[in-house]
Amino acid sequence: MKTKKIPRHILAIIAFIAAAVPLEGRSTIPSEPFDQDFVITAYYSALPDQCCYVKGGVRRDRVLNGEGVRAADGTSVYAGMAAAPSSYPFGTVIHLPGIGTVKVHDRGGAINEQKDGTHRLDIWVGHGEEGLARALALGEVRMRGRVFPIGSSQPNVSVVLENLPLDIEKLKIYSTLDFDLLGMNPKVGDRGYTVMLLQEFLRKAGYFSHPVTGYFSTVTRSALAGFVRDFHIKEPLDHLTERTAAYLLARRINDGPIPFVSAESAPSKIQLAQRTLRFLGYYKGRTDGLYSDMLGTAILNAQQKYRLAGGPDSPGAGQIGPLTRKELLAEWDRVKTRERAEKFLLVNDVRKYLTKKGERLESFLGMGDTGDHVRLLQMILARQGYFPEKEINSVFGPLTNTSVLQYQMDKKLVKDASDPAAGYVGPATLRSLQRDYTLAVYRRVRGEGWQAL
């Protein structure tokens, strides 16, 4: 079988962040300030629970970008840190028009002097999704900078990350979110695709009417607070919690099964009201379509709870009119959403269990890859009937390629083997595989309990 290449868009973005170019010897920089042509790229500090990773997971992104805590000279990462070729001593300062003034603290295997005389320079652009969005937005830039060697008069380091371009839309391409917001916890002040998703879910729920920006501002906090209040969730408001995320995923806007009801209503409408009121705990009688004293009392009890009626002689008491229907619908919505949310919370518990066991696929994979990630891929494919279990060997060869392709075609992720992504485990395939595997374990836990695992 012909070897499949990594899709071009994956290669391109990896090149933007850590392009490998040939090393052209080691030179000595002058002792006085001088101008130099640079190829500028960016790197970031990957964090757990991001929406998106260039290589599919936090560990692989840290291999690409470094651990993201300290530079090669031991300095903690900060805005203005740069990685330069080894001919640039630590402490060298470089001014880059439109970016700012950086100081050399770091190295990198791909950070070197190129054959055409330009020098590679990698600048640190932040943590997590926001940092990755900046790295993707910067891409690869060629410019002439001013180098200030150690011992010369050096300007102060100054890089304002907020002034650098930020492309949240590009993060979508690398999303590894198998259950949207589940497991994500964006907080006030964050920027990223996860915040964009939060805003979109709040909008669908009817709580966010502003432009979707991907910035967790006070506006987003207010919308989140409204949702938490209306659904009686006792959760913090300055960040998204697991429970609030589960409620947002569970929320469905529809016209609930609550009609207007009085003694003159049709039996079918009365039956519907009886079922709903029983579900909500107000009614314990039969579903016979008859307007009885028991039904009237059940409606009155709800009205008194909502402070819509004081007693049986109050106007509209015992009838479902517009105000009573609105309150019953809200309560019905809360209860149904809570039921669905509990299922999402169990799914998240399964996700955490699989993470602890090392059974969460967190790497994009293709022909020639080897190791534990490939073994896990083969195991997941085997459990879904796409790979012979006895052939699991941690090597992504032709058999694994064929199995991935068959899975992709069955899931309509690719049309055929000519698709650029065919046989390659990229973002969409990774999300689908992980979701299918998680749901299979979830169904087993629901049916047999955790002891089944």
TORKOL-4160 file (C-alpha; in steps of 0.2 Angstrom, whole numbers, padded with zeros to 4 digits, m for minus):
453
<pt num="1" X="0000" Y="0000" Z="0000"/>
<pt num="2" X="0006" Y="0017" Z="m0004"/>
<pt num="3" X="0012" Y="0027" Z="0011"/>
<pt num="4" X="0000" Y="0041" Z="0017"/>
<pt num="5" X="0007" Y="0058" Z="0020"/>
<pt num="6" X="0002" Y="0069" Z="0034"/>
<pt num="7" X="m0011" Y="0081" Z="0028"/>
<pt num="8" X="m0004" Y="0098" Z="0021"/>
<pt num="9" X="m0013" Y="0109" Z="0034"/>
<pt num="10" X="m0005" Y="0099" Z="0048"/>
<pt num="11" X="0012" Y="0100" Z="0041"/>
<pt num="12" X="0010" Y="0119" Z="0037"/>
<pt num="13" X="0005" Y="0123" Z="0055"/>
<pt num="14" X="0019" Y="0112" Z="0063"/>
<pt num="15" X="0031" Y="0121" Z="0051"/>
<pt num="16" X="0025" Y="0138" Z="0058"/>
<pt num="17" X="0028" Y="0133" Z="0076"/>
<pt num="18" X="0044" Y="0123" Z="0074"/>
<pt num="19" X="0050" Y="0122" Z="0056"/>
<pt num="20" X="0065" Y="0111" Z="0054"/>
<pt num="21" X="0079" Y="0119" Z="0044"/>
<pt num="22" X="0097" Y="0113" Z="0041"/>
<pt num="23" X="0110" Y="0120" Z="0052"/>
<pt num="24" X="0123" Y="0130" Z="0043"/>
<pt num="25" X="0137" Y="0130" Z="0055"/>
<pt num="26" X="0140" Y="0141" Z="0070"/>
<pt num="27" X="0145" Y="0160" Z="0068"/>
<pt num="28" X="0151" Y="0173" Z="0080"/>
<pt num="29" X="0140" Y="0189" Z="0081"/>
<pt num="30" X="0148" Y="0206" Z="0082"/>
<pt num="31" X="0151" Y="0215" Z="0098"/>
<pt num="32" X="0141" Y="0231" Z="0092"/>
<pt num="33" X="0123" Y="0232" Z="0088"/>
<pt num="34" X="0119" Y="0227" Z="0070"/>
<pt num="35" X="0104" Y="0223" Z="0059"/>
<pt num="36" X="0100" Y="0205" Z="0054"/>
<pt num="37" X="0087" Y="0196" Z="0043"/>
<pt num="38" X="0076" Y="0184" Z="0053"/>
<pt num="39" X="0063" Y="0171" Z="0050"/>
<pt num="40" X="0051" Y="0173" Z="0065"/>
<pt num="41" X="0040" Y="0159" Z="0072"/>
<pt num="42" X="0032" Y="0157" Z="0089"/>
<pt num="43" X="0031" Y="0144" Z="0102"/>
<pt num="44" X="0019" Y="0142" Z="0117"/>
<pt num="45" X="0017" Y="0133" Z="0134"/>
<pt num="46" X="0004" Y="0119" Z="0131"/>
<pt num="47" X="m0008" Y="0116" Z="0146"/>
<pt num="48" X="m0019" Y="0101" Z="0150"/>
<pt num="49" X="m0037" Y="0102" Z="0145"/>
<pt num="50" X="m0035" Y="0114" Z="0130"/>
<pt num="51" X="m0047" Y="0113" Z="0116"/>
<pt num="52" X="m0034" Y="0110" Z="0103"/>
<pt num="53" X="m0017" Y="0104" Z="0100"/>
<pt num="54" X="m0006" Y="0105" Z="0085"/>
<pt num="55" X="0000" Y="0087" Z="0088"/>
<pt num="56" X="m0016" Y="0080" Z="0096"/>
<pt num="57" X="m0012" Y="0081" Z="0115"/>
<pt num="58" X="m0002" Y="0090" Z="0129"/>
<pt num="59" X="0012" Y="0078" Z="0129"/>
<pt num="60" X="0015" Y="0079" Z="0111"/>
<pt num="61" X="0014" Y="0098" Z="0110"/>
<pt num="62" X="0026" Y="0099" Z="0124"/>
<pt num="63" X="0038" Y="0089" Z="0114"/>
<pt num="64" X="0036" Y="0101" Z="0100"/>
<pt num="65" X="0037" Y="0117" Z="0110"/>
<pt num="66" X="0046" Y="0112" Z="0125"/>
<pt num="67" X="0039" Y="0110" Z="0143"/>
<pt num="68" X="0034" Y="0128" Z="0143"/>
<pt num="69" X="0040" Y="0132" Z="0161"/>
<pt num="70" X="0058" Y="0137" Z="0160"/>
<pt num="71" X="0070" Y="0141" Z="0146"/>
<pt num="72" X="0087" Y="0133" Z="0142"/>
<pt num="73" X="0096" Y="0146" Z="0153"/>
<pt num="74" X="0084" Y="0142" Z="0168"/>
<pt num="75" X="0073" Y="0158" Z="0166"/>
<pt num="76" X="0054" Y="0156" Z="0169"/>
<pt num="77" X="0044" Y="0159" Z="0153"/>
<pt num="78" X="0038" Y="0177" Z="0151"/>
<pt num="79" X="0033" Y="0189" Z="0137"/>
<pt num="80" X="0049" Y="0194" Z="0128"/>
<pt num="81" X="0058" Y="0178" Z="0129"/>
<pt num="82" X="0065" Y="0171" Z="0113"/>
<pt num="83" X="0075" Y="0156" Z="0107"/>
<pt num="84" X="0089" Y="0160" Z="0095"/>
<pt num="85" X="0103" Y="0150" Z="0087"/>
<pt num="86" X="0118" Y="0145" Z="0098"/>
<pt num="87" X="0129" Y="0159" Z="0091"/>
<pt num="88" X="0118" Y="0171" Z="0101"/>
<pt num="89" X="0123" Y="0171" Z="0119"/>
<pt num="90" X="0110" Y="0171" Z="0132"/>
<pt num="91" X="0106" Y="0189" Z="0136"/>
<pt num="92" X="0107" Y="0195" Z="0119"/>
<pt num="93" X="0093" Y="0208" Z="0115"/>
<pt num="94" X="0084" Y="0209" Z="0098"/>
<pt num="95" X="0072" Y="0223" Z="0093"/>
<pt num="96" X="0058" Y="0216" Z="0080"/>
<pt num="97" X="0047" Y="0230" Z="0072"/>
<pt num="98" X="0029" Y="0227" Z="0075"/>
<pt num="99" X="0032" Y="0214" Z="0089"/>
<pt num="100" X="0043" Y="0222" Z="0102"/>
<pt num="101" X="0060" Y="0219" Z="0110"/>
<pt num="102" X="0065" Y="0202" Z="0115"/>
<pt num="103" X="0079" Y="0194" Z="0125"/>
<pt num="104" X="0087" Y="0177" Z="0121"/>
<pt num="105" X="0085" Y="0164" Z="0134"/>
<pt num="106" X="0081" Y="0148" Z="0125"/>
<pt num="107" X="0087" Y="0136" Z="0111"/>
<pt num="108" X="0079" Y="0124" Z="0099"/>
<pt num="109" X="0084" Y="0110" Z="0087"/>
<pt num="110" X="0076" Y="0120" Z="0073"/>
<pt num="111" X="0082" Y="0137" Z="0079"/>
<pt num="112" X="0098" Y="0140" Z="0068"/>
<pt num="113" X="0106" Y="0150" Z="0055"/>
<pt num="114" X="0100" Y="0146" Z="0037"/>
<pt num="115" X="0109" Y="0144" Z="0021"/>
<pt num="116" X="0102" Y="0161" Z="0014"/>
<pt num="117" X="0109" Y="0171" Z="0028"/>
<pt num="118" X="0093" Y="0173" Z="0038"/>
<pt num="119" X="0092" Y="0167" Z="0056"/>
<pt num="120" X="0078" Y="0158" Z="0064"/>
<pt num="121" X="0070" Y="0166" Z="0080"/>
<pt num="122" X="0056" Y="0159" Z="0090"/>
<pt num="123" X="0047" Y="0170" Z="0102"/>
<pt num="124" X="0036" Y="0164" Z="0117"/>
<pt num="125" X="0018" Y="0170" Z="0115"/>
<pt num="126" X="0009" Y="0163" Z="0130"/>
<pt num="127" X="0000" Y="0148" Z="0138"/>
<pt num="128" X="m0014" Y="0137" Z="0133"/>
<pt num="129" X="m0026" Y="0140" Z="0120"/>
<pt num="130" X="m0022" Y="0159" Z="0119"/>
<pt num="131" X="m0004" Y="0156" Z="0117"/>
<pt num="132" X="m0007" Y="0143" Z="0103"/>
<pt num="133" X="m0019" Y="0155" Z="0094"/>
<pt num="134" X="m0006" Y="0168" Z="0094"/>
<pt num="135" X="0007" Y="0156" Z="0087"/>
<pt num="136" X="m0005" Y="0150" Z="0074"/>
<pt num="137" X="m0009" Y="0168" Z="0069"/>
<pt num="138" X="0009" Y="0174" Z="0068"/>
<pt num="139" X="0014" Y="0159" Z="0057"/>
<pt num="140" X="0031" Y="0163" Z="0049"/>
<pt num="141" X="0036" Y="0181" Z="0047"/>
<pt num="142" X="0052" Y="0187" Z="0038"/>
<pt num="143" X="0059" Y="0204" Z="0045"/>
<pt num="144" X="0075" Y="0213" Z="0048"/>
<pt num="145" X="0078" Y="0216" Z="0066"/>
<pt num="146" X="0091" Y="0225" Z="0077"/>
<pt num="147" X="0103" Y="0215" Z="0087"/>
<pt num="148" X="0110" Y="0222" Z="0103"/>
<pt num="149" X="0124" Y="0210" Z="0109"/>
<pt num="150" X="0129" Y="0208" Z="0128"/>
<pt num="151" X="0140" Y="0223" Z="0133"/>
<pt num="152" X="0132" Y="0235" Z="0121"/>
<pt num="153" X="0119" Y="0248" Z="0126"/>
<pt num="154" X="0103" Y="0237" Z="0126"/>
<pt num="155" X="0085" Y="0243" Z="0126"/>
<pt num="156" X="0073" Y="0236" Z="0139"/>
<pt num="157" X="0063" Y="0220" Z="0134"/>
<pt num="158" X="0046" Y="0224" Z="0130"/>
<pt num="159" X="0033" Y="0213" Z="0121"/>
<pt num="160" X="0014" Y="0215" Z="0125"/>
<pt num="161" X="0006" Y="0199" Z="0121"/>
<pt num="162" X="m0011" Y="0207" Z="0119"/>
<pt num="163" X="m0005" Y="0217" Z="0105"/>
<pt num="164" X="0000" Y="0202" Z="0095"/>
<pt num="165" X="m0012" Y="0194" Z="0082"/>
<pt num="166" X="m0024" Y="0181" Z="0089"/>
<pt num="167" X="m0033" Y="0169" Z="0078"/>
<pt num="168" X="m0045" Y="0159" Z="0088"/>
<pt num="169" X="m0054" Y="0153" Z="0072"/>
<pt num="170" X="m0038" Y="0143" Z="0067"/>
<pt num="171" X="m0039" Y="0133" Z="0083"/>
<pt num="172" X="m0055" Y="0125" Z="0077"/>
<pt num="173" X="m0045" Y="0115" Z="0064"/>
<pt num="174" X="m0035" Y="0106" Z="0079"/>
<pt num="175" X="m0050" Y="0104" Z="0091"/>
<pt num="176" X="m0049" Y="0087" Z="0100"/>
<pt num="177" X="m0065" Y="0090" Z="0110"/>
<pt num="178" X="m0075" Y="0074" Z="0109"/>
<pt num="179" X="m0089" Y="0081" Z="0120"/>
<pt num="180" X="m0088" Y="0099" Z="0117"/>
<pt num="181" X="m0087" Y="0109" Z="0133"/>
<pt num="182" X="m0086" Y="0093" Z="0144"/>
<pt num="183" X="m0070" Y="0093" Z="0154"/>
<pt num="184" X="m0066" Y="0111" Z="0149"/>
<pt num="185" X="m0065" Y="0125" Z="0162"/>
<pt num="186" X="m0062" Y="0142" Z="0154"/>
<pt num="187" X="m0062" Y="0157" Z="0167"/>
<pt num="188" X="m0064" Y="0175" Z="0166"/>
<pt num="189" X="m0051" Y="0184" Z="0156"/>
<pt num="190" X="m0047" Y="0168" Z="0145"/>
<pt num="191" X="m0047" Y="0169" Z="0126"/>
<pt num="192" X="m0049" Y="0154" Z="0116"/>
<pt num="193" X="m0060" Y="0142" Z="0106"/>
<pt num="194" X="m0067" Y="0135" Z="0122"/>
<pt num="195" X="m0073" Y="0152" Z="0127"/>
<pt num="196" X="m0081" Y="0153" Z="0110"/>
<pt num="197" X="m0090" Y="0137" Z="0112"/>
<pt num="198" X="m0096" Y="0143" Z="0129"/>
<pt num="199" X="m0103" Y="0158" Z="0121"/>
<pt num="200" X="m0111" Y="0148" Z="0108"/>
<pt num="201" X="m0120" Y="0136" Z="0120"/>
<pt num="202" X="m0126" Y="0151" Z="0131"/>
<pt num="203" X="m0133" Y="0159" Z="0115"/>
<pt num="204" X="m0142" Y="0143" Z="0110"/>
<pt num="205" X="m0149" Y="0142" Z="0128"/>
<pt num="206" X="m0155" Y="0160" Z="0126"/>
<pt num="207" X="m0143" Y="0169" Z="0138"/>
<pt num="208" X="m0130" Y="0177" Z="0127"/>
<pt num="209" X="m0135" Y="0189" Z="0113"/>
<pt num="210" X="m0118" Y="0198" Z="0110"/>
<pt num="211" X="m0105" Y="0194" Z="0097"/>
<pt num="212" X="m0096" Y="0178" Z="0099"/>
<pt num="213" X="m0078" Y="0184" Z="0102"/>
<pt num="214" X="m0069" Y="0170" Z="0112"/>
<pt num="215" X="m0065" Y="0182" Z="0126"/>
<pt num="216" X="m0072" Y="0178" Z="0143"/>
<pt num="217" X="m0077" Y="0195" Z="0148"/>
<pt num="218" X="m0089" Y="0202" Z="0161"/>
<pt num="219" X="m0103" Y="0200" Z="0148"/>
<pt num="220" X="m0100" Y="0182" Z="0147"/>
<pt num="221" X="m0099" Y="0180" Z="0165"/>
<pt num="222" X="m0116" Y="0189" Z="0167"/>
<pt num="223" X="m0124" Y="0177" Z="0154"/>
<pt num="224" X="m0116" Y="0162" Z="0163"/>
<pt num="225" X="m0123" Y="0169" Z="0180"/>
<pt num="226" X="m0141" Y="0170" Z="0172"/>
<pt num="227" X="m0140" Y="0152" Z="0166"/>
<pt num="228" X="m0134" Y="0146" Z="0183"/>
<pt num="229" X="m0147" Y="0155" Z="0192"/>
<pt num="230" X="m0162" Y="0149" Z="0182"/>
<pt num="231" X="m0157" Y="0131" Z="0183"/>
<pt num="232" X="m0153" Y="0132" Z="0201"/>
<pt num="233" X="m0135" Y="0126" Z="0200"/>
<pt num="234" X="m0124" Y="0130" Z="0215"/>
<pt num="235" X="m0108" Y="0133" Z="0205"/>
<pt num="236" X="m0096" Y="0147" Z="0204"/>
<pt num="237" X="m0099" Y="0161" Z="0191"/>
<pt num="238" X="m0081" Y="0166" Z="0186"/>
<pt num="239" X="m0077" Y="0150" Z="0177"/>
<pt num="240" X="m0086" Y="0135" Z="0169"/>
<pt num="241" X="m0087" Y="0120" Z="0180"/>
<pt num="242" X="m0090" Y="0102" Z="0176"/>
<pt num="243" X="m0108" Y="0103" Z="0182"/>
<pt num="244" X="m0112" Y="0119" Z="0173"/>
<pt num="245" X="m0105" Y="0112" Z="0157"/>
<pt num="246" X="m0115" Y="0096" Z="0158"/>
<pt num="247" X="m0131" Y="0107" Z="0161"/>
<pt num="248" X="m0127" Y="0118" Z="0145"/>
<pt num="249" X="m0124" Y="0102" Z="0135"/>
<pt num="250" X="m0140" Y="0095" Z="0142"/>
<pt num="251" X="m0151" Y="0110" Z="0139"/>
<pt num="252" X="m0163" Y="0109" Z="0124"/>
<pt num="253" X="m0175" Y="0123" Z="0119"/>
<pt num="254" X="m0192" Y="0116" Z="0114"/>
<pt num="255" X="m0210" Y="0119" Z="0118"/>
<pt num="256" X="m0213" Y="0108" Z="0133"/>
<pt num="257" X="m0228" Y="0096" Z="0136"/>
<pt num="258" X="m0239" Y="0109" Z="0145"/>
<pt num="259" X="m0255" Y="0115" Z="0138"/>
<pt num="260" X="m0267" Y="0128" Z="0144"/>
<pt num="261" X="m0280" Y="0119" Z="0155"/>
<pt num="262" X="m0297" Y="0122" Z="0163"/>
<pt num="263" X="m0312" Y="0112" Z="0167"/>
<pt num="264" X="m0318" Y="0114" Z="0149"/>
<pt num="265" X="m0302" Y="0108" Z="0141"/>
<pt num="266" X="m0301" Y="0093" Z="0129"/>
<pt num="267" X="m0297" Y="0076" Z="0137"/>
<pt num="268" X="m0281" Y="0075" Z="0127"/>
<pt num="269" X="m0275" Y="0091" Z="0135"/>
<pt num="270" X="m0280" Y="0087" Z="0152"/>
<pt num="271" X="m0271" Y="0070" Z="0150"/>
<pt num="272" X="m0255" Y="0079" Z="0145"/>
<pt num="273" X="m0256" Y="0091" Z="0160"/>
<pt num="274" X="m0259" Y="0076" Z="0171"/>
<pt num="275" X="m0243" Y="0067" Z="0165"/>
<pt num="276" X="m0233" Y="0082" Z="0167"/>
<pt num="277" X="m0239" Y="0087" Z="0184"/>
<pt num="278" X="m0236" Y="0069" Z="0190"/>
<pt num="279" X="m0218" Y="0070" Z="0183"/>
<pt num="280" X="m0215" Y="0086" Z="0192"/>
<pt num="281" X="m0222" Y="0078" Z="0208"/>
<pt num="282" X="m0239" Y="0089" Z="0210"/>
<pt num="283" X="m0251" Y="0076" Z="0204"/>
<pt num="284" X="m0254" Y="0058" Z="0210"/>
<pt num="285" X="m0270" Y="0053" Z="0202"/>
<pt num="286" X="m0275" Y="0044" Z="0186"/>
<pt num="287" X="m0271" Y="0049" Z="0168"/>
<pt num="288" X="m0290" Y="0049" Z="0163"/>
<pt num="289" X="m0292" Y="0065" Z="0154"/>
<pt num="290" X="m0305" Y="0071" Z="0167"/>
<pt num="291" X="m0303" Y="0088" Z="0176"/>
<pt num="292" X="m0305" Y="0083" Z="0194"/>
<pt num="293" X="m0303" Y="0091" Z="0211"/>
<pt num="294" X="m0287" Y="0082" Z="0213"/>
<pt num="295" X="m0280" Y="0089" Z="0197"/>
<pt num="296" X="m0287" Y="0107" Z="0202"/>
<pt num="297" X="m0278" Y="0105" Z="0219"/>
<pt num="298" X="m0262" Y="0100" Z="0210"/>
<pt num="299" X="m0262" Y="0115" Z="0199"/>
<pt num="300" X="m0266" Y="0126" Z="0214"/>
<pt num="301" X="m0251" Y="0119" Z="0224"/>
<pt num="302" X="m0240" Y="0123" Z="0210"/>
<pt num="303" X="m0247" Y="0141" Z="0208"/>
<pt num="304" X="m0245" Y="0143" Z="0227"/>
<pt num="305" X="m0227" Y="0138" Z="0225"/>
<pt num="306" X="m0224" Y="0151" Z="0212"/>
<pt num="307" X="m0234" Y="0164" Z="0222"/>
<pt num="308" X="m0247" Y="0165" Z="0208"/>
<pt num="309" X="m0262" Y="0161" Z="0219"/>
<pt num="310" X="m0265" Y="0163" Z="0237"/>
<pt num="311" X="m0280" Y="0150" Z="0238"/>
<pt num="312" X="m0294" Y="0142" Z="0229"/>
<pt num="313" X="m0303" Y="0158" Z="0227"/>
<pt num="314" X="m0289" Y="0167" Z="0219"/>
<pt num="315" X="m0292" Y="0172" Z="0200"/>
<pt num="316" X="m0286" Y="0158" Z="0189"/>
<pt num="317" X="m0283" Y="0146" Z="0204"/>
<pt num="318" X="m0283" Y="0128" Z="0198"/>
<pt num="319" X="m0281" Y="0132" Z="0180"/>
<pt num="320" X="m0266" Y="0132" Z="0169"/>
<pt num="321" X="m0265" Y="0149" Z="0161"/>
<pt num="322" X="m0251" Y="0159" Z="0153"/>
<pt num="323" X="m0242" Y="0163" Z="0169"/>
<pt num="324" X="m0244" Y="0146" Z="0177"/>
<pt num="325" X="m0239" Y="0138" Z="0161"/>
<pt num="326" X="m0223" Y="0148" Z="0160"/>
<pt num="327" X="m0218" Y="0143" Z="0178"/>
<pt num="328" X="m0222" Y="0125" Z="0175"/>
<pt num="329" X="m0212" Y="0125" Z="0158"/>
<pt num="330" X="m0197" Y="0132" Z="0167"/>
<pt num="331" X="m0198" Y="0119" Z="0181"/>
<pt num="332" X="m0201" Y="0105" Z="0168"/>
<pt num="333" X="m0185" Y="0112" Z="0159"/>
<pt num="334" X="m0175" Y="0112" Z="0174"/>
<pt num="335" X="m0179" Y="0094" Z="0179"/>
<pt num="336" X="m0177" Y="0087" Z="0161"/>
<pt num="337" X="m0160" Y="0096" Z="0160"/>
<pt num="338" X="m0154" Y="0090" Z="0176"/>
<pt num="339" X="m0158" Y="0072" Z="0171"/>
<pt num="340" X="m0149" Y="0073" Z="0155"/>
<pt num="341" X="m0134" Y="0083" Z="0164"/>
<pt num="342" X="m0132" Y="0068" Z="0176"/>
<pt num="343" X="m0129" Y="0057" Z="0161"/>
<pt num="344" X="m0116" Y="0069" Z="0154"/>
<pt num="345" X="m0107" Y="0070" Z="0171"/>
<pt num="346" X="m0106" Y="0051" Z="0171"/>
<pt num="347" X="m0098" Y="0052" Z="0153"/>
<pt num="348" X="m0086" Y="0064" Z="0160"/>
<pt num="349" X="m0082" Y="0052" Z="0175"/>
<pt num="350" X="m0078" Y="0039" Z="0161"/>
<pt num="351" X="m0067" Y="0051" Z="0152"/>
<pt num="352" X="m0057" Y="0054" Z="0168"/>
<pt num="353" X="m0056" Y="0036" Z="0172"/>
<pt num="354" X="m0049" Y="0032" Z="0154"/>
<pt num="355" X="m0037" Y="0047" Z="0156"/>
<pt num="356" X="m0031" Y="0039" Z="0173"/>
<pt num="357" X="m0029" Y="0022" Z="0164"/>
<pt num="358" X="m0019" Y="0030" Z="0150"/>
<pt num="359" X="m0033" Y="0025" Z="0137"/>
<pt num="360" X="m0037" Y="0043" Z="0131"/>
<pt num="361" X="m0030" Y="0044" Z="0113"/>
<pt num="362" X="m0020" Y="0061" Z="0113"/>
<pt num="363" X="m0009" Y="0061" Z="0098"/>
<pt num="364" X="m0012" Y="0063" Z="0079"/>
<pt num="365" X="m0005" Y="0048" Z="0071"/>
<pt num="366" X="0000" Y="0042" Z="0053"/>
<pt num="367" X="0011" Y="0029" Z="0044"/>
<pt num="368" X="0028" Y="0026" Z="0052"/>
<pt num="369" X="0023" Y="0031" Z="0070"/>
<pt num="370" X="0027" Y="0019" Z="0084"/>
<pt num="371" X="0025" Y="0018" Z="0102"/>
<pt num="372" X="0011" Y="0018" Z="0116"/>
<pt num="373" X="0000" Y="0030" Z="0106"/>
<pt num="374" X="m0001" Y="0018" Z="0091"/>
<pt num="375" X="m0004" Y="0003" Z="0103"/>
<pt num="376" X="m0019" Y="0012" Z="0111"/>
<pt num="377" X="m0025" Y="0017" Z="0093"/>
<pt num="378" X="m0024" Y="m0001" Z="0088"/>
<pt num="379" X="m0033" Y="m0007" Z="0104"/>
<pt num="380" X="m0047" Y="0005" Z="0101"/>
<pt num="381" X="m0049" Y="0000" Z="0083"/>
<pt num="382" X="m0049" Y="m0018" Z="0089"/>
<pt num="383" X="m0063" Y="m0016" Z="0102"/>
<pt num="384" X="m0074" Y="m0008" Z="0088"/>
<pt num="385" X="m0070" Y="m0022" Z="0076"/>
<pt num="386" X="m0058" Y="m0013" Z="0064"/>
<pt num="387" X="m0042" Y="m0021" Z="0069"/>
<pt num="388" X="m0036" Y="m0039" Z="0073"/>
<pt num="389" X="m0032" Y="m0039" Z="0091"/>
<pt num="390" X="m0018" Y="m0052" Z="0089"/>
<pt num="391" X="m0009" Y="m0040" Z="0077"/>
<pt num="392" X="m0007" Y="m0026" Z="0090"/>
<pt num="393" X="0011" Y="m0021" Z="0089"/>
<pt num="394" X="0013" Y="m0002" Z="0092"/>
<pt num="395" X="0018" Y="0001" Z="0074"/>
<pt num="396" X="0007" Y="0011" Z="0062"/>
<pt num="397" X="0010" Y="0001" Z="0046"/>
<pt num="398" X="m0001" Y="m0004" Z="0031"/>
<pt num="399" X="m0013" Y="m0014" Z="0042"/>
<pt num="400" X="m0016" Y="0000" Z="0054"/>
<pt num="401" X="m0018" Y="0012" Z="0039"/>
<pt num="402" X="m0031" Y="0001" Z="0031"/>
<pt num="403" X="m0041" Y="m0001" Z="0048"/>
<pt num="404" X="m0041" Y="0018" Z="0050"/>
<pt num="405" X="m0047" Y="0021" Z="0033"/>
<pt num="406" X="m0061" Y="0009" Z="0035"/>
<pt num="407" X="m0066" Y="0017" Z="0051"/>
<pt num="408" X="m0066" Y="0034" Z="0042"/>
<pt num="409" X="m0076" Y="0028" Z="0028"/>
<pt num="410" X="m0089" Y="0020" Z="0039"/>
<pt num="411" X="m0090" Y="0036" Z="0049"/>
<pt num="412" X="m0091" Y="0047" Z="0033"/>
<pt num="413" X="m0075" Y="0056" Z="0039"/>
<pt num="414" X="m0067" Y="0053" Z="0022"/>
<pt num="415" X="m0075" Y="0048" Z="0005"/>
<pt num="416" X="m0061" Y="0036" Z="m0001"/>
<pt num="417" X="m0043" Y="0032" Z="m0001"/>
<pt num="418" X="m0039" Y="0047" Z="m0012"/>
<pt num="419" X="m0044" Y="0059" Z="0002"/>
<pt num="420" X="m0029" Y="0069" Z="0009"/>
<pt num="421" X="m0034" Y="0064" Z="0027"/>
<pt num="422" X="m0037" Y="0045" Z="0022"/>
<pt num="423" X="m0028" Y="0033" Z="0034"/>
<pt num="424" X="m0022" Y="0047" Z="0045"/>
<pt num="425" X="m0028" Y="0050" Z="0063"/>
<pt num="426" X="m0030" Y="0069" Z="0063"/>
<pt num="427" X="m0042" Y="0080" Z="0073"/>
<pt num="428" X="m0059" Y="0074" Z="0066"/>
<pt num="429" X="m0054" Y="0055" Z="0067"/>
<pt num="430" X="m0046" Y="0057" Z="0084"/>
<pt num="431" X="m0062" Y="0065" Z="0091"/>
<pt num="432" X="m0073" Y="0052" Z="0083"/>
<pt num="433" X="m0063" Y="0037" Z="0089"/>
<pt num="434" X="m0062" Y="0044" Z="0107"/>
<pt num="435" X="m0080" Y="0048" Z="0107"/>
<pt num="436" X="m0085" Y="0031" Z="0101"/>
<pt num="437" X="m0074" Y="0022" Z="0114"/>
<pt num="438" X="m0079" Y="0033" Z="0128"/>
<pt num="439" X="m0098" Y="0030" Z="0125"/>
<pt num="440" X="m0095" Y="0011" Z="0124"/>
<pt num="441" X="m0087" Y="0011" Z="0141"/>
<pt num="442" X="m0101" Y="0023" Z="0147"/>
<pt num="443" X="m0114" Y="0011" Z="0141"/>
<pt num="444" X="m0106" Y="m0003" Z="0150"/>
<pt num="445" X="m0105" Y="0007" Z="0166"/>
<pt num="446" X="m0123" Y="0012" Z="0165"/>
<pt num="447" X="m0129" Y="m0005" Z="0162"/>
<pt num="448" X="m0117" Y="m0015" Z="0174"/>
<pt num="449" X="m0109" Y="m0002" Z="0186"/>
<pt num="450" X="m0091" Y="0003" Z="0188"/>
<pt num="451" X="m0087" Y="m0015" Z="0194"/>
<pt num="452" X="m0089" Y="m0021" Z="0176"/>
<pt num="453" X="m0073" Y="m0012" Z="0172"/>
